[in-house]
Amino acid sequence: MSSLYSRSKDLSSRPRKSLSDSPPSSPTTKTFRQDRVSRSDSSGIDAPSDRLTSRTYTRRENRLASLSKTEDDSANKDYKKMYEEALSENEKLKSRLADSKQELSKIHSQLDRVTQKQDRISERSTVLESEKREKEALEKRVSGMEEELKVLTELKSDNQRLKDENGALIRVISKLSK
């Protein structure tokens, strides 16, 4: 059907030449055309062969016009149908886009939650690591203090021993001096 449409379009879009516009292809056609023109001019009535060709030409024009009209109607319907299909497809794509946007926002929120959890976990781990370090530092400090406490107790005991010895020496010196 598209081949008919293109033919009718080609035929209707071509400019028509009158008999006088077209160059003669051969001397016989020239005389034939001149005879036809002269007959129609001289008598005022178309010759039967001219009426037949004009009737055939008119029928052909009418047929081509109706074909092109049908083609135009079907083309208009096709364009309308194509437009409606494009609109429906656009609506479907818009709804899919909206769904995709919603899904994307859900995924972003989930990603944010997971990131926050990981941040908390990493903060906890850093807090735990820092707590471990503080605990180790405190344990070292406690062990150092325990060592100092041992030294202090030894010093106290030494000091007490020295006091006792000093008291004994003072007693010995006081006995000797008497």
C-alpha positions as CSV (number, residue, x, y, z in Angstrom):
1,M,0.0,0.0,0.0
2,S,2.9,2.3,0.7
3,S,4.1,1.8,-2.9
4,L,0.7,3.1,-4.2
5,Y,0.9,6.0,-1.9
6,S,4.3,7.0,-3.1
7,R,3.2,6.6,-6.8
8,S,0.2,8.7,-6.3
9,K,2.2,11.3,-4.4
10,D,4.8,11.3,-7.2
11,L,2.1,11.7,-9.8
12,S,0.2,14.5,-8.0
13,S,3.4,16.4,-7.1
14,R,4.8,16.4,-10.6
15,P,3.9,19.5,-12.6
16,R,1.8,18.8,-15.6
17,K,2.9,20.1,-18.9
18,S,0.6,21.2,-21.5
19,L,0.9,20.0,-25.1
20,S,2.5,23.2,-26.1
21,D,5.1,23.1,-23.2
22,S,6.5,19.7,-24.0
23,P,9.2,19.5,-26.6
24,P,8.3,17.2,-29.5
25,S,10.1,13.9,-29.4
26,S,9.6,13.1,-33.0
27,P,8.1,14.7,-36.1
28,T,5.2,12.4,-36.1
29,T,4.1,13.2,-32.6
30,K,4.5,16.8,-33.4
31,T,2.1,16.6,-36.2
32,F,-0.3,14.4,-34.3
33,R,-0.3,16.9,-31.4
34,Q,-0.8,19.8,-33.8
35,D,-3.6,18.0,-35.4
36,R,-5.3,17.4,-32.1
37,V,-4.9,21.0,-31.0
38,S,-6.1,22.3,-34.4
39,R,-9.1,20.1,-34.4
40,S,-10.2,21.2,-30.9
41,D,-9.6,24.8,-31.8
42,S,-11.3,24.7,-35.2
43,S,-14.5,22.9,-34.4
44,G,-15.1,24.0,-30.8
45,I,-16.2,20.4,-30.1
46,D,-13.8,17.8,-28.8
47,A,-13.1,15.0,-31.1
48,P,-14.3,11.6,-29.9
49,S,-10.7,10.4,-29.3
50,D,-10.0,13.5,-27.3
51,R,-13.2,13.0,-25.2
52,L,-12.1,9.4,-24.6
53,T,-8.6,10.4,-23.5
54,S,-10.0,13.3,-21.4
55,R,-12.5,10.9,-19.8
56,T,-9.8,8.4,-19.1
57,Y,-7.6,11.1,-17.8
58,T,-10.4,12.4,-15.6
59,R,-11.1,8.9,-14.3
60,R,-7.5,8.3,-13.6
61,E,-7.3,11.6,-11.8
62,N,-10.4,10.8,-9.7
63,R,-9.0,7.4,-8.9
64,L,-5.6,8.8,-7.9
65,A,-7.3,11.5,-5.9
66,S,-9.4,9.0,-4.0
67,L,-6.4,6.8,-3.4
68,S,-4.4,9.8,-2.1
69,K,-7.4,10.8,0.0
70,T,-7.6,7.3,1.4
71,E,-3.9,7.3,1.9
72,D,-4.1,10.7,3.6
73,D,-6.9,9.5,5.9
74,S,-5.1,6.4,6.8
75,A,-1.9,8.4,7.3
76,N,-3.7,10.8,9.6
77,K,-5.2,7.9,11.5
78,D,-1.8,6.3,11.6
79,Y,-0.3,9.5,13.0
80,K,-3.0,9.8,15.5
81,K,-2.5,6.2,16.5
82,M,1.2,6.7,16.7
83,Y,0.8,9.8,18.8
84,E,-1.5,8.0,21.2
85,E,0.9,5.1,21.4
86,A,3.8,7.5,22.1
87,L,1.8,9.3,24.8
88,S,0.9,6.0,26.5
89,E,4.5,4.9,26.2
90,N,5.7,8.2,27.7
91,E,3.2,7.8,30.6
92,K,4.5,4.3,31.2
93,L,8.1,5.6,31.1
94,K,7.2,8.4,33.5
95,S,5.7,6.0,36.0
96,R,8.7,3.7,35.7
97,L,10.9,6.8,36.3
98,A,8.9,7.8,39.3
99,D,9.2,4.2,40.7
100,S,12.9,4.2,40.0
101,K,13.3,7.5,41.8
102,Q,11.4,6.1,44.8
103,E,13.5,3.0,44.8
104,L,16.7,5.1,44.5
105,S,15.6,7.2,47.5
106,K,14.9,4.1,49.5
107,I,18.3,2.7,48.6
108,H,20.0,6.0,49.6
109,S,18.2,6.0,53.0
110,Q,19.3,2.4,53.5
111,L,22.8,3.3,52.5
112,D,22.8,6.2,55.0
113,R,21.6,3.9,57.8
114,V,24.3,1.3,57.0
115,T,26.9,4.0,56.8
116,Q,25.8,5.4,60.2
117,K,25.9,1.9,61.7
118,Q,29.4,1.4,60.3
119,D,30.4,4.8,61.7
120,R,29.0,3.9,65.1
121,I,30.7,0.5,64.9
122,S,34.0,2.2,63.9
123,E,33.5,4.8,66.6
124,R,32.8,2.0,69.1
125,S,35.8,0.1,67.9
126,T,37.9,3.3,68.2
127,V,36.3,3.9,71.6
128,L,37.0,0.3,72.5
129,E,40.6,0.6,71.3
130,S,41.1,3.8,73.2
131,E,39.5,2.2,76.3
132,K,41.9,-0.7,75.9
133,R,44.8,1.7,75.7
134,E,43.6,3.6,78.7
135,K,43.1,0.3,80.6
136,E,46.6,-0.8,79.7
137,A,48.0,2.5,80.7
138,L,46.1,2.3,84.0
139,E,47.2,-1.2,84.6
140,K,50.8,-0.1,84.0
141,R,50.3,2.8,86.3
142,V,48.8,0.5,89.0
143,S,51.7,-1.9,88.7
144,G,54.1,1.0,89.0
145,M,52.3,2.3,92.1
146,E,52.3,-1.2,93.5
147,E,56.1,-1.2,93.0
148,E,56.4,2.1,94.7
149,L,54.2,0.9,97.5
150,K,56.5,-2.1,98.0
151,V,59.5,0.2,98.1
152,L,57.7,2.5,100.6
153,T,56.8,-0.4,102.9
154,E,60.5,-1.5,102.7
155,L,61.6,2.0,103.5
156,K,59.2,2.2,106.4
157,S,60.4,-1.0,107.8
158,D,64.1,0.1,107.2
159,N,63.2,3.4,108.9
160,Q,61.7,1.6,111.8
161,R,64.7,-0.7,112.1
162,L,67.0,2.3,112.0
163,K,65.0,4.1,114.7
164,D,65.2,1.0,116.9
165,E,68.9,0.8,116.3
166,N,69.3,4.4,117.0
167,G,67.4,4.1,120.2
168,A,69.6,1.1,121.2
169,L,72.8,3.1,120.4
170,I,71.5,6.1,122.4
171,R,71.0,3.8,125.3
172,V,74.4,2.2,125.0
173,I,76.0,5.7,124.7
174,S,74.1,6.9,127.7
175,K,75.2,3.9,129.8
176,L,78.8,4.4,128.8
177,S,78.7,8.0,129.6
178,K,77.4,7.4,133.1
